[in-house]
């Protein structure tokens, strides 16, 4: 990760993260209620938290703080790295995560038990096609491209 440029105001990064942090701390309260009322409301709130607010945060940071996605880890292949190497490394990391996901989940559940938030997310997951496929695409894209920068990379950049 590249260091913040001298022209960047780090306080703007902290300010931009406030809406996402507030939503993260409160979604355990409103999520179950919305899911009981309607799965559509639950997924609309989820899309606001994990799609609309992160996109607005990134747009704010690009415009007012001169922070670009490459500053917090989203990048194209390096000049010395071929596209095939980049894709190969990405596929290798995906395979490792996929192989370790089940055993790690079993270990964590054996130690800590099942978290309530995970159960709610699974309960709200559509089971019929094409909705389930669309959910998988949505969850994958928002987790990798929006959730990770907002909840991991930008706080590290701020600190």
Secondary structure as GFF3:
##gff-version 3
##sequence-region A 1 159
A	DSSP	alpha_helix	10	37	.	.	.	ID=ss1
A	DSSP	alpha_helix	39	47	.	.	.	ID=ss2
A	DSSP	pi_helix	48	52	.	.	.	ID=ss3
A	DSSP	alpha_helix	53	64	.	.	.	ID=ss4
A	DSSP	three_ten_helix	69	72	.	.	.	ID=ss5
A	DSSP	alpha_helix	83	112	.	.	.	ID=ss6
A	DSSP	alpha_helix	116	123	.	.	.	ID=ss7
A	DSSP	alpha_helix	131	141	.	.	.	ID=ss8
A	DSSP	pi_helix	142	147	.	.	.	ID=ss9
A	DSSP	alpha_helix	148	148	.	.	.	ID=ss10
A	DSSP	pi_helix	149	153	.	.	.	ID=ss11
A	DSSP	alpha_helix	154	158	.	.	.	ID=ss12
###
